[in-house]
């Protein structure tokens, strides 16, 4: 039961349910839960995944979202949840856990996760209405975790996982006794730079020289760069960009899960939240970097090209994004998961967190110990990576 200083706006009774699609929720109601304009949590993005053949049996993602309503039926909280029949597209790797289950003759899949499909970006996983007081949010968050764990066990899942949680949200999971895994990405932070050159002036000399050299290589190849938003592209351009996207996965023996219709839909519905860096050679489109943005963060997601151009990947995926962030006064640029080579280009090691619950008491102690030891290793690795910073002390 909730307590409220304004019971007319926030009734005391709440109800939990799980839905197989966002079509059972109104767009405005879902988006009203978001405290910012994180592109991956918005209704438009998540619904486009569901409606354009990006989930389901083919890829092992089945929507099972948690919905919390008050007694009047108003949506006051939610969690994007998915039943998973594999570990693809999560970026918090648990294949060793699955292997241990298999060796014991048990099933690790299905499992229940709260994450954004194919998107290793930190964000809220417990979406709480701003109409709730801080005390109510704590209470509702706790009940949401308990309801999710109960649902997971009821469905005979091996465990429940909340991936890429924001730091302040981790406290909710910690109080519920969840295990934590520590990861590392590489993020750029805007210290009120007025220009790319001002940002680069913070580098030590040899690192600054290398960046300037890479940018010069691109100019010497007569590559023309254009930055456009998703709602500025026509049908033919989206088709070409989708081919770039697919080609990168095929070269790396991956699976291109996002359909052309998905890109076209979010390009239309999310407009300027999609930022594309288009590269032209002899007036022909030869490469594209796909980014998403909020009012404060730029997220690098995908890259594709017709063939290799010297340093073009660094220019299109990193330097153009930094310039865009500076010009638009964005605070952070997250260029995607992994890649120590990003450090020398201004992206510093940044900790990421995920919370986990394993339901089988025979495996839980060993996995909890694994998480503890992994955290110690990752902390040491993080400290060593920070020493590679290109910035002057």
N, C-alpha and C positions, 0 to 999 in steps of 0.2 A: 504494500500500500504506500502511495505517495502522500506526503504532507505538503500543503501549498498555502502560501499567503494570499493567493488569488484563485480560489477553487473554481471560479467561473471560467477562467481561461485554461486552467490545468486541473481537470477532475482527478480524484484520488485513485480511481480504479484503472488498471492498465491490463491489456490483453496481448498475449504473444501468439504469433502465427508464423508459418513458413510458407512461402509462395514459390512457384516454379518459374515465374516470369514477372518482369516489371510491368507488364501490361495490366496487372491487377492493382497498380498504384498510379495515381495521378502524377503527371510530370511535375506540376507546381508543388505538390505536397512533398515529393521526394527532394527536390532541389531546395525547398525551404529548410531542410535539415542541415544543409551544408553551411558551415561557418565561413567558408571562403569559396572561391570559384575554381577549386581543383578540377581540372578537365576530366580526370579519370573517374571521379566519383559522381559526376553529374549524370542525370537521367539520360541525356542525349547519347553519351558515350556508351554506357552500360546497355541501354536498350538497343543501340545499333549493333552491338555484338550479338545480342539475342536474335535480332530480326534478320541478320544477313549471313547466316550459315557459318558463324565463327565459333560456335560452341556445340554442345551436344555429343552424340555418340562418336562422331568422326574424330573429335579431338579430346574427348574425355572430360569435358567441363559441363556440369549440369546445374543451372541456377537453383538455389534453394535459400532465398533471401529471408532473413529474419525481419519481421514487421511488428512494431509495437504501437498499439493504438490506445487512446483513452476510452472512457466509457461511452463517450459520444461518437466514437469512431474516427476521431482525428488522429492522423499519423504524428507521433511524438518522438519516434526513434526507429532506427533500422540498421541492419548490418548487411553488406553485400557478401553473400555466402554461396559456395559452390561445392557440390559433391564431385570429387575427383576420382577417376579410375586409372590415373597415371600421375606422374610428377612433372609432366611437360608444361613449360610456360610459367613456372612459378619463381625460379631464380633463387630459391632457398633450397639447396639440394639435400634430399633425404634418401637418395638411392641406396645408401649403405643400410639405412633402417629397413627399407623394403627388402633388401637382400637377406638381412637377418631373419625377418619374418619368413621369407621363402625357405631358407635353410631349415627353419623349425617346422616346416610344413603348414604354415599359417598364411592367411591373406592380409597383406598390408593395405590393399585397396579393396573397397573404396575408403576414402577419408573425407573429412569435411574441412574446408579452408575458407578463410576470409581474406580475399586478395582481389586485385584487379587482373583479369586474365592477360597474360603475356606482357605484363607491365611492372617492372621492378622499381616502382616509385613510392616513396613514403607518403602516407596519408592517413586520415582518420579511418578506423574500421568500426567504431561505435559512433554512429551518426545520431546526435542528440539535439532535440529541438532547443533553439535559443530561448524559448518560452519557459523552459525548466530552470529553476534556480540552481545554483551550484550544488546545493545539498541534494536536490532532486536528481541532478545528473549523475552524481555518485551512486545514488540508490538504484536508478534505472540501469546504469552501466553494469553494476554488479549483477542485477537480475538478468540482463541480456547475456552475460557470460554464462551464468548458470543455466539459462534456458537453452543456449547453444550446446553446451556440454551434454545436457540431458537429451536433446534431440539427436546428437551424434551417437550417444550410447544406445538410444532407442532404435536407431537405424543400423546398429551393429557396425559402426565405423571403427577403424583402428585407432583414430585419434582426431583431434581438432587443432587447427593451426591458424593463427592470425599473423599475416606476413606484412613486413614493412610498416610497422606501427610507428606513430609519432611518439616522441619521448615521453610527453606528459600522459599519454594514454597507457603507457606501459605500467603505470602505477595500478591501474584497474586490474590488469592481468596478474601483476605481482601479488596483490592482495588475495587473489584467488588461487595462489600456489602454482601458477603456470611456470613451465620451464622456459628459459630464454636462450636464443641463439644470437650471437653477435656477428654481423657481417660488415663489409667495408665497400663503399663506393667512393667516387671522386667527384666532388662538387666545386663549383666556382662561386665565389661570393663577391658581390659588388660593394666596394668600400667608397661609394659615392663618386665613382670615376666619371670624369667629363668626356673622356675619349679613350680609344684603344691604346693610344700612345701613352697616356697617363697611367693606365693599367700596366703597360709593359715597362714603364720606368721603375716599377717596384721590383723587377727581376734583377738578379745578378747578371753581370755583363755577358757571360758566355751563353746563358740561357736566353737572354733577350736577343742576342745575335742569331741564335738558331731559329727562333720564331720569325724574325724578320726575313731570314733566308728562305724559310718555307713559304711565306707569303709572296716573296719575290718570284720563286719558282712558278707559282700559279700564274702570275701576271705575265711572265716570260713565255708561257704557253698560250697566251692570248685567250685565256678562259674568261668569259663574262659571267659574273655572278648577279643573280637577281633574288631578292627576298619578297615573297608574296604570301598572302593568306589563303586559307582554304576556299573561301567563297569567291576567289578571283579566278579560279581555274575552270576550264571548259572540259567537256567530255573527253576529248582526245588527250588532253594533258593528264587527266586522272588515269586514263588507260596506260599511258606511258610510265607514269610514276608507279603505278601498281606493278608493272613489269620490272621496274628497278627493284622494288621491294621483294618480289618473288625471286629475282635472280640472285640476290644476296643469300637467301636461305638455301637455294639449290646449290650454290657454290660451296656452302658449308655443311651440306647434307642435312639441313634443317627442314622444318615444315612451315611453309608460309600460311598461317592460319587466318589472316585477315583478308577478306574478300574485296574485290573492286567495289561492290555495292556498299560495303561498310565505309570505305574511304569516301565515296561519293556522298553518302548520307551525312557523315560527321562534317565533311567539308561544307555542306549546306547548312546543317543545324547548329554547328559550333563556330562557323565563320572565322573570325579573327583569332580564335583560340588555337587554330592550326597555322603554324608558321613553316613555310617550305623554302629551302635554299636551293634554287635552281642554277645549274651550271651549264653554260653553253660553249660549244666550240664550233666555229664556222656556222653560227646561227642554228646549230642543232643541239637539242637537249641531250647532254651526255651523262648527267649525274643529278641526284637529288638527295637532300637530307630532309627528313620529316621531323618536325618538332611540334609539341603542344605547349600551351602556356596558360598560366593563371595571371592574376593581377600582380603577382610578386615573383613567380618562378617560371623559368623556361625549362622544358623537359625534352631532351634529345631522345628520339625513339628509333628511327630507321634510316638506313643509307643504302643507296644503290647506284651503280654506274654501268656504262657500256663497256669500258675497259679502263685500265689504270692510267692515271695522270699523276705526275710527280707532285706529292704533297696536297693534292686536291682534297683528299679525305680530311686532313687536318684543317684546311681552310673552310670547307663547307660544314663540317660537323662541329668544329670547336670555335674557330676565330670569328666566323660569321655570327654564330650564336652569341658570343661574348659581345660583339659590336651591337647586336640587336638588343641585348639585355641592357647595355650601357645607355643606348639611345632611348629606350623605353623605360628606363629607371627600374628595371626588375632587380630584385635583391639576390636571386640565386639562379644558377644554371646547373641542372642535373643532366649530364650528357648520356646517361644510361649506365648499365651495370658493367663492372669489371674494367680492366685496362689500366695497368700501372703507367703506361706511356702518357696518360693524361696528366700526370703530376707535373712533368716538365713543361706543360703548356698552361699551367695555372690552376689546375683542378686538384684540390687537396683531399687527402683521405678523410672520409666522413663515416661515422659509425651508423649502421642500420640495425634494427632490432626486429625479432619475430618471437611470438609466444606460442607455446606448444603444450598439448596435453595428450598423453598416451594412455589409452584406457586399459590395456592389458597389464596387470600388476607384475607379470613375469618379465616384461620388457621395460617397464617404466623406470626402475632404478638404474639400469644400465644406460638407458638413453639420457636420463637426467645427469649421470656422471659424464657421459660424452659431452653434453652441452656445457657443463662446468669446465671441463678440460679444453674444449674448443674455445671458450671465451678467453681463457688464459693465453692460449696460442694467438688468437686474433688480436688481443690487446698488445702483445709483444710485436706482432706483425705491424699493427697500426703505428706503434711508436717508431719502428724502424722506417716505415714508409714516410712518416712526417719529416724525417731527416733528409729526404730527397727533395724537399720543397725548393722551387726555383726562386722564391722571394728572398730579398735581402732580409737579414734578421730584424 
